[in-house]
Amino acid sequence: MPLLGLANEILLIVAENLVSERDISTFARTNCHLYKLITPYLYHHNADWFHSSALLWAAEHGRVATARKSLKAGGDVQAMDKYIQTPALLAARYGNEEVLKLLLEKGGDPNRKDSDGRAPLSWAAGNGCKETVELLLRTDGVDRKSKDNRGRTPVMWAAREERGEIVELLLKTGDAGSDSKDDSGWTPLGWTSVWGHEKIVDLLLQGNADTRSNSDVQAALFWAAWGGNREVVRMLLLRDGINPNANDTKSHRTPLSDAAARGHKEVVELLLRKGADPNSRNNEGQTALFLAARQGQTEIVKLLLETDGVDPKSKDNYGYTALRWAVLYEHKEIVELLE
């Protein structure tokens, strides 16, 4: 008797006795009739025995039809892969808005985190998935300032990855935690300042203009100077109450000393024009000139030697001069300048 001559019940029994999903799928693809008959069983089998992997795959790859079939056959909307990623999280992470919408309608948890502690909104924000972020922000109960295992919020990830549109969307909610700190003490403004993302720095400065603490902006100034981002340094110095001479409480370093040590000439010039003290000393008694000499920053040494009040013969806590450091590190051109 030909295969198609068998009753549907018998064909389903044949499918039920196949253990491998691949075998069931191959059997289903024999012809159109078998495909229509066996496919629902295949999805049911996947839900029961393979932890709804078909639904997880559909969420990651944006396959709405596959997701619908899996859910209809009993696919678990709260299923998790080995990284504790749910279908909703995968759909958000890869910007698959339509699949995410379907999953949320079926009870998917918009706040369920993965093994890194990142929620769907965190992934969507960091990856620049604008439509997905908008969908999540419209979803009741979404935690807009959910923190991952490193204390980073969605707006922090968006700022760090230079996702300007996403930062703007999150700031408009009014409760995105734009001034929150991660476990290392970084804020969104700090991340954008060190990388020189000028537009996002502007957004963040305007977003919480009335409530943002000067300490946050002051810390960002250090990072902008360290990163050599002149325009960001200029923007930060425009804020009332920001001191170009503020020093780190532990090392007593200043924005000027950071910029000098790393050879950022334009930033050094700007800070000096804005009143930065070239003779400010760190906890080792070293000024910007010492640090520039140690690091071989010839142009910075030239600039500082031309600055009023800089004494090239002053000594640090070790009794060394800038010249002594230049000699120790064999920066011959700087040695000649200082001599």
VENKARA-V608843 format. One line per field, one symbol per residue. burial: b if it has 9 or more other ideal C-beta (glycine too) atoms within 8 Angstrom, else e. A space follows every 10 residues. Layout:
# VENKARA-V608843
burial: ???
This chain:
# VENKARA-V608843
burial: eeeeebeeee bbebbeebee bebbbebbee eeebbebbbb bbbbbbbeeb ebbbbbbbbb ebbbebbbbb bbbbbbbbbe beebbbbbbb bbbbbbbebb bbbbeeebeb bbbbeebbbb bbbbbbbbbb ebbbbbbebe ebebbbbbee bbbbbbbbbb bbbbebbbbb bebeebbbbb ebeeeebbbb bbbbbbbbeb bbbbbebbee ebebebbbbb bbbbbbbbbb ebbbbbbebe ebebbbbeee ebbbbbbbbb bbbbbebbbb bbeeebebbb bbeebbbbbb bbbbbebbeb bbbbbebeeb ebebebeeee bbbebbeeee beebbebbe
